[in-house]
Amino acid sequence: MDTPLNTVAVVGLGTMGTGIAEVLARAGREVIGIDISEPAARQAVACLEASTARAVARERITEEERRDVLARFRTFTDLQAAADADLVIEVVPESYELKQQVFAALDAIVAPTAILATGTNALSVTRLAAESSHPERVLGLHFFNPAPAMKLVEVVSSVLTAPPAVDAVTRLALELGKEPVAVGDRPGFVADGLLFGYLNQAAAMYEAKYASREDIDAAMKLGCGLPMGPLELLDLIGIDTARTVLEAMYTASHDRLHAPAPILGQLAEAGLTGRKSGRGFYSYEAPGSAVVVADAQTRSTAEGTTVGRPVRSVGVAGSGTMASGIAEVFAKAGYDVVLAARSLEKAETAKSRIAKSLSRSVDKGRMTAEARDETLARISPAGALESFAEVDLAVEAVAEDLEVKAQLFASLDKICKPGAVLATTTSSLPVVACARATSRPQDVIGMHFFNPAPAMKLVEVVRTVLTSDEVHATVREITTKVRKHPVDCGDRAGFIVNALLFPYLNNAIKMVQEHYASLDDIDAAMKLGGGYPMGPFELLDVVGLDVSLAIEKVLHAEFRDPGLAPAPLLEHLVAAGCLGRKTGRGFREYARR
């Protein structure tokens, strides 16, 4: 096992196997590609020829280097071709019986010193190792799709794996230009262990008709900065594959969050497995195509014909970061804004914050000094809510406390003119409770901006069972006019983004709590393997652990699912006053400003 891994066999030349073979061949390894299907083997060669031709065209490699890469990749249809391999990487379909057959056959073919790696992301590496004649050389080597582009490789060792085997494949991963993360053997490992629970919750959300597929995907891309929405990603991964992974995770955890949403089984059984079949959550131009085409579920342009109320002036209640950000958004879009706080001094301070934000935009060339001055002139600070008497839309952005918000809405009910729309920016409290504090619940709606409001494009439009069609249309129209993207959702805890985001964050905390992986490895896995802009612990420290805990408690109280109960580690840190960056210590420590 101490010998260099110069010759590598890749068993299974589907998309993943072909990608791994390309990575190895480009890094100077002799690659033996094996697939029982001759067409699959030919397709793998064609893919490598095409990708290396593109690399030459982009002047990333020379034509001579391309010829060398192609010469290092040979394909076969018989496992006997792996006889001289120093390492065999198995990436056949996610069937334990199939993988066990491959490993049993390889035991009789390869040298005793050869390392056998499985590319599974759902099945037990330990079980495969235990049934091998040399369990000490069996481990997991989980690449991410597309293998040439994705940096993360999870190196999975079982209790039977010899440390030299782990060391050898870790060195290889580094030599391939990848970032290896050492993990133990449990379904999903780190990245998929967190990712698939989140994907499952999104599928269940869609199945419950809580939000449209387009709105769920847009919410997570715009609200969290993710490269793909969860339903788009399920179609890319393969709905049948996702179901297999979730079944394995649920068998191990018995956590209802991992129990596959019934819609995954329904789609898989119908053969609607995503892009590869041409239809999954979305419909595609052809099997294997990434081009989405309209289908029966695509929104018609004729939908939503209700005309909203005219809005010329907007009142924003609050003096914090969110209130000043929302006031800036409306003023930039040409609306007259009344910014009301508990005192005129606080309102003036909030306007000063907006002035600084606009000046930064001028410095960066994003707006002119004249536009800045015009925007500021549209904002009128006020020290009392009575200044909202003539506004067409009142938006509250005060403390996330239901009693405080209810009192404010009762005041707005008395002050605002008939027909004014009353909106709350709450991220976790019931909008209907604000509505019931008024005599006009049909005029109350949720308008959840994301922080920082000037930069974030998403607004969750939260309709209660009492909200009128006209008010809903008004808020959607004005959201578009201020250059934000509205997504519709009902009035339940977490709406779309927080309902999907915070269980994922909570599960990451549980991984650390159970000593399965380190903070750094989990953050690296989600950034490198999932394309997340921040790792879960980086994000928790930015959001604030107290805020995160409060949202987790609301979700748990609403859905009564044991899997949503806040991780004890999160509760302990909050009790200790370790709230994240704002206190200098959360999951990590930060330099005091």
N, C-alpha and C positions, 0 to 999 in steps of 0.2 A: 504493500500500500504506500510505501515511501517512494516508489518509482514515479517519474513524471507521467502525467496523463496526456501523452502525445497522440494516441489513437483512440478515438471515441466513436462508439456505435450509438446511433439514435434509432430506436425501434418505434415505428409509427410515424408516418410522414404526412400527417394532416397539417393544418395551419401551424399549430404549435411546434410539432416535430420539425417541420421545414424551417421555421424561424430559428430554432435552436441549432439546427445543422448549419445554417448560414452564419450565425454568430461564431460557431466553432471554426468553420472553414476560413472565415475572414481573419481569425486570430492565429492562423497557422497550424491548426490541428488537422490531422488526417481524419476524415469523417466517413464512416460507413453508415449509409442510410438504408434502413431495412423496413419493408412494408410488404405484406402478402399480396397487395394489389399492385400490379405492374403500372396501370394508369396513374395511381397515386405516386409511385416512384418517378414516373416521367414528369408528372406535374411538379414535383419537388425540384427536379433539375431545371425545368422551365422557369420556375419562380426564382431560383438562384441566378439563372442567366439574365432574367429581366431586371432583377434588383442590382446586380453588379453592372449591367449596361447603364442603368440610371446613374450609378455612382461614377462611372467613367464620364458620362455626359456632364455631370456636375463637378468634374475635375477633383473628386475625392480620392479616386484611385486611378492608376494608369491602366492601359490596356494589358500590359504585361502582368501587372498584379491581378487583374481580372482573370487572365488565363490560369494563373497559379491557383487562385481560389477555386475555380471550376475543376481543376485537375485534382484538387484535394478531396472532392466530394464524389464518392462512388455509391451507386445504389444496387440493392439486391432484394430478392424476395424470400430468402431463406435465412433463418436465425444463425445457421452455421457460419455465416459471414462475420459474425461477431467474435469468432474464436480468438483473434489476436488483439482484441480491444483491451485497453487499460481501464476504460470506464464505459459502461453501458447505461444510457439514459432511456428509460421506457416512457413513452407518451402515447400509449394505446388508449381507447375509450375507457371512461370511468366505470368499469365493471370489475369487481374484485375477482371473479372467476377467471376473466380474461387475463388480468394482470398476474394472477397466481400461476396460470399456465405458462406465461412468458418467463417468469422467474424460475419455475421448475425446469423448463427447457434450457435456460441459460446456465443453470447450475452444472449441467452436464457438458456444456460447450466451452465456457470461458476458463481462463487460468484461475487458480485459487486466489491469486493476488489481485484479480480484477475487482473493481468496485461496481456494485449494481445500484443504480439510482432510479427511483420512481418519480414521475412528474405529477403524481396525483395531488389534488388540492382538497380531496374530501375523504379518501379512504385511509385506513389504518396502515401506516408504515410498519408499525410493530408487528402487526399480524402477518404482513408479507415477509418480514424478516424472520419471524418465528418458524415459518414453514419452509424457509430456505435451508440448504445444507451448510451455508456459511453466513449465519445471521449477522455476524460482526461486520460484514462488508456491505450490508444493505442500509440505505438511507434514502431520504427524500431530497429532491433537487427541483424546487418549484419555480420555474420561470414565469413571467407574466407576458400577456399578449398585447402588442406584437413583440416577440422576443428580441429582435434587433434594436428596437427603440427603448424598451422599458429597462430601467437600470436595476431594479430589485430582483434578487434571487434569494428565496428562503431555503436555508440549509436545514433539513429536518433530521434530527437524530432520535433514535429510539433508545430504550434502556439497554438494547443489545448491540448498538452500533459502537465499533471501535473508534476511539479518538483519532488515530492516524487517518482513518477514512474521511472523517469530518474535516480534518486539517487539509487533506489533499484536495477535496472538492472546493473548499473555501479559497485555497490558493488559486485554483483554476478560475473560479468566479472572478476574483480580482484581476487575473491576467486577461480575462475576457472583457475587462472594463466595466464589470458589474459591481454592485454593492451588496455583498452577502449579509444576511441577517440570520443568526443562529436561533432556531426555535425548536420547541419540543413537539412531540407527536400528539396532536389533537385535531379534530376535523376543522378544516378551514385555516389552520395555523394562525398567523397574525392578520395579514391583510384581508384574506377572504373570510376569516372568522368574524371580522368587524363589518366587512362590506356586504356579505350576503344577508345578514340580519336586517340591515338597512334596506336592501333591495326587496326583501320579503315584505317588510312593512309598507313600502311604496306600492307593491302589487296588491296588498290587502286594502290599502287606501283607495286605489283605483277600483278594485272589485266592489267596494262598498258604495261606489258612485259619489264619494265625498268630493272629488275633484276630477277634472278631465285629465287624460294622459298628457296633453300638451301643457296644462297648467302645473301639474306635478313636476314635469321635467324642467319647465322654465323656472319654477320656484327654486329648485335646488341648484340650477346653474347660475341664476342671477343672485340668489340669496346667499349662496355658500361658495360661489366661484368654482364650481365643479366643471370639469371638461365635458361631461355628459350627464343628462338626466338619468334617474334610476331605471325608468322603463326602456329608454333607448339602450342603456347598458345591458339590461336583461336580454333584449333582442340581439345585441352583439355577442354576448357570452353564449347564448343558446338557452332557451327556457328549460329544455330537458336537462341540460347540464346544471343549471341553477337549482332545479328541483332535486337532483341527485345530491348536490353539495348540502342543501338544507336538510334533506332526509338524514344524511350522515351526522350533521351537526345536532339535529334534534334527538337522534338516538343516543348521542353522547351527553347532551345537556338537559334534555327534557324541559327546555325552556320554550314556552309557547311562542316567543318571538322568532324561534327557529323552525316552528312547525310550518311546512310549506303552505302558502296561501292556496286555497282550492283552485283559484284561477290558473295557477302554474300547472297543476295536474290536468286541468281541462284543456288548456292550450297544447300541452305536450302530447296528451293522448290523441288529440285531433291532428297532430303533425304540424301544428303552427308553432314552430320552435324558434322563430325569429328571422334574422336576416338570411340564415343559411337555407331556409325553406321558402323565403319570399314573403312570409307573414308571421307576425307575432302580436305584440301589442300594437304595432304599426303595420301597414302594408308597404311592400317594396316593389320597385320596378321589375325585379326578377330575382330568383333565388341567388343569394350571394351578393346582391347589390346593396349599396348603402343609401340609395336614392329612395326617399319616402314619397309615396303617391297617395292621393286622396282616396278615402274609402267611406263606408257608410257612417263611420264615427267622426269624420272630419267636420269641423264646424262650418256651417253654411254662412256665407256673407249676409244672408237674409235674416239670420238669427239676431236677437237682441235689437228689435226695431223700436223698442220703447225709447222715447225722446226724454232726455234728462232736463232738469231745471237749469236756467241760466245762472252762471256764477261769475260775478265781477269782482267781488271782494271776499277776502278770507280772513278769519280770525284764528290765531294760534295761541292756545293757552299753555303757558309754561315758560321757564327761563333756562332750562338745561341745554345740554348739547343737542338732544333730539329736537326740542322745540325750535331752537335757533336754526338748525339744519333744515327743518321743514319750512320755516318762514323764508329762508333763503331760496329754497326750491320754487315756492310760489311767486316770490318777488321777481326772480330771474325770468319766469315765464310770463311776466307782465301783469300779474294780479296785484291789486292794492291789498296790503297785509296789515292787520292790526295785531301786534305782538303784545299780549297781556301777561303780566306776572303779578306776584303778590304785592309788589311795590313798583313805582316808576323807576326807581334806582336799579332794581333787578332787570327790568325790561330794557333799560338803557344799556346795561352790561351785556345782555344777550345780543342787542343790536351791534355793540362794539365787536362782539365775537364774530358776527356776520361780516362786518367791515373788514376784519383781518382775513377772513376766509376769501372774500372777494378780491382783496389786494394780492393775496397769494396767486389767485387765478390770473390777475393782471401781470404779475411778475413772470408767470410761466407762459404768457402769451395766449392764454385761453379766452380772455375777454379784454376789451379796451377799458381805459380809465373812464371814458364817458359812459359806457354801459354799466360799470361799477357804480358810478354816482347815480345813474338813473334807477338802478335796482335798489340802492339804499334809500333813495327818496320815496320809494313806494312803501317802505316799512314805517309804520307809526307805532312807537312804543307806548304802552299804557299801563297804569298801575291798578286797574280794576276791570272786571269782566263786563261792566256796564258799557264799555266801549265796543262790545260786540252787537249792539242793538240793531245795526243795519247790515251786518255781514250776511252773505249768502251761504257760506260754509264755515262752520266752527270746528276746529280740530283741536282736541285736547292732547297734550303731551306732558302730563304731570306725573307724579310718583306712581309706581305700579302697586297701588293700594286701592282695593275695591271701595272701601268706605270714602276715601278721598275723591275717587272718580265719581262715585254716585252723588256725592254732595255737589260736585262741580256741575254734573249734568242736570241736577235739580235747579241749580242757579241758571244755567244756560236756557232751560225750559222757560223760565220767567223772563229772561232778558232778550233772547233772540226773537226776531220777527217771525210770524207764521210763514211756513214754507222753507225756512233755513234748514240746511242739512247739518246734522250734528254727528261728528265722527270721533271715534276714539282710536288712539294708536297703540292700545294694549297689545302685548305679545303673548299674554298667558291668561288673562282674566275673561270671564264671560261677557261678551258684548251686550247680551240681552239684559244683564243686571243693570248696565248703564241705561239701557233703553227704558226699563221699568221705573227708573227714577224720574222719568219725564211723563208728561201727559200726551206725548206724541211719539210713541215708540216706533211708529212707521217711518219716522224721519231719522232714526239712529242707525249707524252702520259702523263697522270696523274698517279702519284705513291704516294698516300696519306697514309703516316705512321701516327700512333697515338702516342701521348705523354704519358709516356716516350718510345721512340722507341725501346730501348733494351728489355723492358719488355712486351710491347703490341704486340700481335700476328697478329693483323689485318693489311692488306694493301689493300686499295681500288684502283683497277686498272681501271683508267678512260680513256676510249677510245673515241676520237672525231670521227666525220664523215670522217676525213681525215687520221686517224691513219691506218697504214698498218697492215695486219694480222701478218707479220713477227715480227714487233715491239711489237705487243700485246703478241705474243707467247714468245718473249724474256723476257719481264717483268714478265709474269706469271712464267716462268721457274726460273728466278733469285730470285723471291720472295720466291718460294718454297725452293731454295737452301740456302737462308739465314734464313730458318726455320720460315718463316712467312706464314700466310694463305691469299692467294689472293682471293678477290671477285670482279667480273666484274660489272661495271656500266657505264652508259652513262654520257656525259658531260653536266650535268645540276646542278643547284644550290643545294648544300648540299649533293650531291651524295646519298649514302644510309643512313649512320649513322646520319649526321647532319640534313638531311631532315626529319627524324623521331624524333630525339632527341629534337631539339630546339622548334618545336611547342608544344611539351609536357611541356617543361620548361616554355614557354610563357604562357600556360594555367594555370600552377601552380601560376605564378605571378598574373594572373587575379583573381584567387580565393582569394588571399590575398588582392588584390586591392579592391575587392567587399566585403571584411570583412566576407567572408563565413567561413574561417578557418584560424588558426594561422600558422606561419612558422613551428613551432615545430610539430603541429598536422599533417600538410601535409607531412613533412619529415618523421615522424614516420609512417604515413599511407603507404607511398610508400616503405619504408624499410621492414615493418612488413607484409603488405598486398600484396606487389608486388614482394618482394624478391630483391629489388634494393640495390646495395652496398652502395649507398649514396642517401639521399633525394634530391629533386630538388634544394632546396636553398643552401644546402651544396655544390652541384655540381656547381651551378652558381657562387658562391663565389670563388671556386677553378679555374674554367675556366677563370673568369674575366668578369665583367658585360659589359665592353666595347667590348670585343671580342664577347660575346653573342649577344649584340645589333647589332653589325656589321653583324653577320650571319643572324639574324632575318630580317634585312633590305634587305639583298640579297635574301632571300627566298621570302619575300613579293614582291619585285620587279620582281622576275622571274615568280611566279605563280599568282600574282595579286588577291590573295584570301584575302578578308577582315579579315578572321579569323587568318591570319598569320601576321597581322600588329602588330609591337612590342607593348607590354603593356606599357601604359604611365608611370607607376611606374618605369619600367626599364629605360626608357629615363630620368626620373627625377633624379634617383640615379646616372646615368652616368654623367649627366650635373653637379651634385653636387660633382663629383670627387670620389664618393663612388664606387670603382671598384672591391671590394672583398678583398680577403686575401692580395693581393699585396699592397693595400693601407691601410690596417688595418680596413677597414670598407666597407661592402657591404650590404647584407641583415642582416648580423650580424656584431658585432664588434669583433676584434681580438687584442690580445696583440701584441704590437710592438716588433719586434726582435731586 
